Amino acid sequence: MNNLLDVVLAFIVMLGIVQAAASLVDYVNVLAGTSNTYELSTGSATPLMGRPFGFNHWSVQTEPDHDPKRYFNPASRSFYGVRCTHQPSVWLGDYGYFLVNAIISRDEPQQSVSFAPLQTTYKPHYFKSSALYPGNADMGGARIEMTPTEHAAFFRFSFPPKVNSAVLVRLFDYNSSTPVVLDKEGRFSTQTSVNNGGVLPGFAMFINGAIDPPPARMRNVDGSIMLEYDAAENNKRLSVHLRIATSFISNEQAQVNLARELPLCKNFDTFVKEGEDVWQTRLSLVTYDTVQRNSNFLRTFYTNFYRTMLFPRLLGEYDQNNQLGHYSVYTGKVVPGELTTD
């Protein structure tokens, strides 16, 4: 009898180990080290989602624009949007950043919405939250999901029925000379040169996107690209998909990155699974002492291991001929091969 119990217990333990090994990404706490003030730091980190050593990271902005370096507070209920970021440290600042958000209003595109931090999912490869515009909580709010690739991100939005809604892409340094190109098929392109110093003249982050279904209107409101849907057309919850890609080389290269990394033949859930698999493979590279196999150790170990694979950032981009090149931060020209930064 004892032998049988030993076998059963061994099987249960082994099953637990297998299950743990099959979902190492779940041990990563993306929010670790993000509760910070000027007086007390717990790590000066921000929640970063992306691919290992990714060209972009994607985070969440909960704070107003007056302090662009400290844009996240895990306790805040304000949601300004998902932020494309390249900030390696609050002490160095960000560059090439912009916001993507879902709103149930068209009056003030820079206004934050409210959301529930405890009901928000942060994983290295996936973000999900419900953003509730003031006065519309009874409608269920607009759900936002995002999964990143190396140079791009796929957003899935769900809007309440019978309300005016919009997807917002907001630039921080818009002026009258900023190019914004919109077409009736739901495609758009623009660029931002926002930075905190140390860049060459002509530096820019090129942005290229496509949204489905095509919106009723596409407007440029002082640098906020508004992709609008009318209440009269939405008798049930509206599902909207935004594919958006970036480049430091050119708008044409951003188009190449969009087509290569987010092909139309794959859906949102496929990219979520691919992102999870990439992180699972990376996290599985290091084994550990089985004596230490407890939940606290696993969370601590894999959270820190994930952080080690956020930087350095790879700046290489493959062109239409599948040749690798990068924007040189030293000359401002496109040169062959890979380059790392941050």
C-alpha positions in Angstrom: 0.0 0.0 0.0 2.8 2.4 0.9 4.5 1.6 -2.4 1.3 2.5 -4.2 1.0 5.8 -2.3 4.6 6.6 -3.2 4.0 6.0 -6.8 0.8 8.1 -6.8 2.6 10.9 -4.9 5.5 10.7 -7.3 3.2 11.0 -10.3 1.4 14.0 -8.8 4.7 15.7 -8.1 6.0 14.9 -11.6 2.7 16.2 -13.1 3.1 19.4 -11.2 6.7 19.8 -12.5 5.6 19.2 -16.1 2.8 21.7 -15.7 5.2 24.3 -14.3 7.6 23.7 -17.1 4.9 24.0 -19.7 3.8 27.5 -18.5 7.0 29.2 -17.4 5.7 32.5 -18.8 3.0 32.5 -16.1 5.6 32.8 -13.4 6.8 36.2 -14.8 5.5 39.2 -12.8 5.7 42.0 -15.3 4.7 44.5 -12.6 7.6 43.7 -10.3 9.6 46.8 -9.4 7.1 49.2 -10.9 5.8 50.8 -7.7 8.0 53.8 -7.5 8.1 57.4 -6.3 10.8 60.0 -6.3 11.2 59.4 -2.6 11.2 55.6 -2.7 12.0 53.2 -5.5 11.3 49.5 -5.7 13.3 49.1 -8.9 12.4 52.1 -11.1 11.0 49.6 -13.6 8.0 49.9 -15.9 5.8 47.0 -17.1 7.4 46.1 -20.5 5.8 43.7 -23.0 7.5 42.7 -26.2 9.6 39.9 -27.7 13.0 39.1 -26.2 15.5 41.9 -27.1 12.7 43.5 -29.1 12.9 46.6 -31.3 10.0 48.0 -29.4 8.5 47.6 -25.9 4.9 48.2 -25.1 3.8 49.5 -21.7 0.9 51.3 -20.1 0.6 55.0 -19.4 -1.4 55.9 -16.3 0.1 59.4 -15.6 -0.3 62.7 -17.4 2.2 64.0 -19.9 3.9 66.5 -17.5 6.5 63.8 -16.5 7.1 61.7 -19.6 9.8 59.6 -17.9 7.6 58.4 -15.0 4.4 57.5 -16.9 3.3 54.4 -14.9 1.8 53.9 -11.5 0.4 50.4 -10.7 -2.1 51.8 -8.3 -3.6 54.4 -10.7 -7.0 53.9 -12.2 -6.3 56.3 -15.0 -5.5 54.8 -18.4 -4.0 57.0 -21.1 -3.3 54.1 -23.4 -0.8 51.4 -24.4 2.5 53.1 -25.0 5.1 52.1 -27.5 8.3 52.8 -25.6 12.1 52.5 -25.9 12.9 53.8 -22.4 15.7 51.8 -20.8 15.5 53.7 -17.5 13.6 56.6 -16.0 17.0 58.4 -15.6 17.6 58.2 -19.4 14.1 58.9 -20.6 12.2 57.7 -23.6 12.4 58.2 -27.4 10.2 57.3 -30.4 7.1 56.8 -28.2 3.4 57.1 -28.9 0.1 56.0 -27.5 -2.7 53.7 -28.7 -6.0 53.8 -26.9 -9.7 52.9 -27.3 -12.2 55.6 -26.4 -15.9 56.0 -26.2 -16.0 59.7 -27.0 -14.6 62.1 -29.6 -14.4 65.3 -27.7 -11.1 65.2 -25.9 -8.7 62.6 -27.4 -6.0 63.2 -24.8 -8.3 62.5 -21.9 -7.7 59.4 -19.9 -10.2 56.7 -19.2 -10.7 54.7 -16.1 -9.7 51.1 -15.7 -9.4 48.4 -13.0 -5.7 47.6 -12.3 -6.6 44.3 -10.5 -8.6 43.1 -13.5 -5.8 43.9 -16.0 -3.5 41.2 -17.4 0.2 41.9 -17.9 2.3 39.2 -19.5 5.5 39.4 -21.5 3.6 38.6 -24.7 0.1 39.9 -23.9 -1.9 42.7 -22.4 -5.6 42.9 -21.7 -7.8 45.4 -19.9 -11.2 47.1 -19.9 -11.1 50.8 -20.2 -14.3 52.5 -18.9 -14.9 56.0 -20.1 -16.5 58.2 -17.4 -20.3 57.8 -17.3 -20.2 54.6 -19.4 -19.4 52.0 -16.9 -22.9 50.4 -17.3 -22.0 49.7 -20.9 -19.2 47.4 -20.0 -16.4 49.7 -21.4 -14.1 49.1 -24.3 -11.8 46.1 -23.9 -8.3 46.4 -25.2 -5.9 43.5 -25.9 -2.4 43.7 -27.4 0.3 41.3 -28.4 3.7 42.4 -29.7 6.1 41.2 -32.3 9.7 42.5 -32.8 8.8 45.7 -34.7 5.0 45.7 -34.5 1.9 45.0 -32.3 -1.5 43.6 -32.9 -4.4 45.2 -31.0 -7.9 43.8 -30.6 -10.6 46.1 -29.3 -14.2 45.4 -28.3 -16.6 48.3 -28.0 -20.0 48.4 -26.4 -23.0 48.5 -28.7 -24.8 51.7 -29.8 -22.1 54.2 -28.8 -19.7 56.4 -30.7 -16.3 54.8 -30.4 -12.8 55.3 -31.8 -9.3 53.9 -31.8 -6.8 56.6 -31.0 -3.1 56.8 -32.1 -1.5 59.8 -30.4 1.8 61.5 -31.1 3.5 63.6 -28.4 5.4 66.0 -30.7 2.9 66.7 -33.4 3.2 70.0 -35.4 2.0 71.3 -38.7 4.9 69.7 -40.6 4.3 66.2 -39.2 3.2 63.9 -42.1 -0.1 62.1 -41.5 -1.5 60.0 -44.3 -4.9 58.4 -44.0 -6.8 56.4 -46.6 -10.4 55.2 -46.8 -9.4 51.5 -46.5 -8.3 52.0 -42.9 -4.6 52.4 -43.6 -2.5 55.2 -42.1 1.1 56.3 -41.7 2.9 59.0 -39.7 6.0 59.6 -37.7 7.4 61.0 -34.5 10.7 62.5 -33.5 10.0 62.7 -29.8 13.2 62.1 -27.7 15.1 63.2 -24.6 18.3 64.2 -26.4 21.3 62.3 -27.9 19.8 61.8 -31.3 21.0 63.0 -34.7 19.0 65.5 -36.9 16.4 63.7 -38.9 15.8 61.0 -36.3 12.3 59.6 -36.5 10.2 56.7 -35.6 8.0 55.8 -38.6 4.6 54.3 -37.9 2.4 52.4 -40.3 -0.9 50.9 -39.5 -4.0 49.2 -40.8 -7.4 48.8 -39.0 -10.3 46.4 -39.7 -13.1 47.0 -40.3 -12.5 50.3 -42.0 -13.8 53.1 -39.8 -16.6 55.5 -40.7 -14.1 58.4 -40.5 -10.4 58.9 -40.1 -9.3 62.3 -38.7 -6.1 64.0 -37.6 -6.9 66.0 -34.4 -3.7 67.8 -33.5 -1.6 64.7 -33.9 -4.2 62.3 -32.6 -5.2 59.9 -35.4 -8.9 59.2 -34.7 -10.3 56.1 -36.3 -14.0 56.5 -35.6 -17.0 54.2 -35.6 -20.6 55.4 -35.4 -23.2 54.3 -32.8 -25.8 53.8 -35.5 -23.7 51.1 -37.2 -23.1 49.1 -34.0 -26.1 47.1 -32.8 -23.9 44.7 -31.0 -20.4 44.8 -29.5 -18.0 45.9 -32.2 -14.7 44.0 -32.6 -11.9 46.0 -34.2 -8.4 44.9 -35.1 -5.4 47.2 -35.4 -2.1 46.1 -36.8 0.7 48.7 -36.3 4.4 48.5 -37.2 7.4 50.8 -36.7 10.8 51.5 -38.2 13.7 53.8 -37.6 14.6 53.6 -41.3 11.6 54.8 -43.3 7.9 54.6 -43.8 8.5 52.1 -46.6 10.4 49.9 -44.2 7.6 50.2 -41.6 5.2 48.9 -44.3 7.6 46.0 -44.9 7.7 45.2 -41.2 3.9 45.3 -41.0 3.5 42.9 -43.9 6.2 40.5 -42.7 5.4 40.4 -39.0 1.6 40.7 -39.0 0.3 39.0 -42.2 -3.4 39.0 -42.8 -3.4 35.2 -42.9 -2.9 35.0 -39.1 -5.4 36.1 -36.5 -4.8 37.7 -33.1 -4.9 34.5 -31.1 -2.3 33.0 -33.3 0.1 35.8 -32.5 -0.6 35.5 -28.8 0.4 31.9 -29.0 3.5 32.6 -31.0 4.6 35.2 -28.5 4.0 32.9 -25.6 6.0 30.1 -27.4 8.9 32.5 -28.0 9.1 33.4 -24.3 8.6 29.8 -23.2 11.6 28.7 -25.3 13.8 31.5 -23.9 12.8 30.9 -20.3 13.4 27.2 -20.7 17.1 27.8 -21.5 18.0 27.8 -17.8 17.4 25.0 -15.4 17.5 25.2 -11.6 17.9 23.0 -8.6 14.8 21.0 -8.0 15.1 21.5 -4.3 14.3 25.2 -4.9 11.2 24.3 -7.0 8.6 26.3 -5.1 6.3 29.0 -6.3 8.1 31.9 -4.7 11.4 30.8 -6.2 9.9 30.3 -9.6 8.2 33.7 -9.6 11.4 35.4 -8.5 13.7 33.5 -10.9 11.6 33.8 -14.0 10.6 37.4 -13.4 14.3 38.4 -13.2 15.2 36.1 -16.1 12.6 37.8 -18.2 14.0 41.2 -17.3 17.5 40.1 -18.5 16.1 39.4 -21.9 14.5 42.9 -22.4 17.8 44.5 -23.2 19.9 45.1 -25.2 17.5 46.2 -27.9 18.0 44.9 -31.4 17.7 47.6 -34.0 18.1 45.5 -37.1 15.3 45.5 -39.8 15.0 43.2 -42.8 14.2 45.0 -46.0 12.0 43.7 -48.9 14.9 41.7 -50.2 15.4 40.0 -46.7 18.7 41.9 -46.2 19.4 43.0 -42.6 20.3 46.6 -41.9 19.8 49.2 -39.3 19.5 52.9 -38.7 22.9 54.1 -37.5 22.7 56.2 -34.4 26.3 57.4 -35.2 25.8 58.6 -38.8 22.0 58.7 -39.3 22.4 56.4 -42.4 21.2 52.9 -43.0 24.1 50.4 -42.8 24.2 46.6 -43.1 24.0 44.2 -40.2 22.7 44.3 -36.6 23.1 46.9 -33.9 22.1 46.8 -30.3 21.3 49.7 -27.9 19.9 50.5 -24.5 
